[in-house]
């Protein structure tokens, strides 16, 4: 009974975390499409509210932050957050989430390859399929997403992949993330100062940014890190492929976005290819 309850709890937390991650895309796109807030202000408010929420969570759990995190990881976090916001000026929620999570997974898989990890045939086919889907999505055409926004989101995904790799074995993930959010705030403030002449804020936009930072980022990451120890590595990697699908459904339901055939085919190729790479990993032999 205990195992069943434990499994049910992990499953619930995992589902909530994936909804939160997709919620970031929906909130950012809604803010930049439906309100007057600019991308730089959204980034600053999101990081600040995320830092405050994570600090509160750490205080309640551990009592002190203990100087966790570092400036290099904070810079990667900022590049992700800024690229994410500016990309959603022009991208739909579904396309942005697909590019983001595709780039994150490819970055982490590429790190393994450069570190000497040897891929099996199905994994190589998966990589070819994923890159083919990405190229097909970005090829010029009536339904192709804006190139500049796409490049920004791929950059955001690369930065988040780097951030994730740097965070492996760095200590308690919630404390580390809280420290990095706090350190990322000055970078966001500098961005807001640089773009001050184009700054625009309204109540609704601020509300979306706070929700993105405090709820879908701060609480969302805390939930994910709570569930993560109960998941196998391949399960944790694979389940994140659900985020673009959730974001696409949310975009249709809440933002009135259309799902194109190009997006559907590219999603199948990119997510399917990455899934092949992840699921075909050879199990580690126990000693």
Secondary structure, DSSP 8 states (H G I E B T S, - for coil): -HHHHHHHHHHHHHHHHHHHHHHHHHHHHHHHHHSS--HHHHHHHHHHHHHHHHHHHHHHHTS--TT---HHHHHHHHHHHHHHHHHTTTS-HHHHHHHHHHHHHHHHHHHHHHTT----HHHHHHHHHHHHHHHHHHSSSTT---HHHHHHHHHHHHHHHHHHHHHTTSS-HHHHHHHHHHHHHHHHHHHHHHTGGG----HHHHHHHHIIIIIIIIIHHHHHHHHHTTS-HHHHHHHTTHHHHHHHHHHHHHH-----HHHHHHHHHHHHHHHHHHHT-------
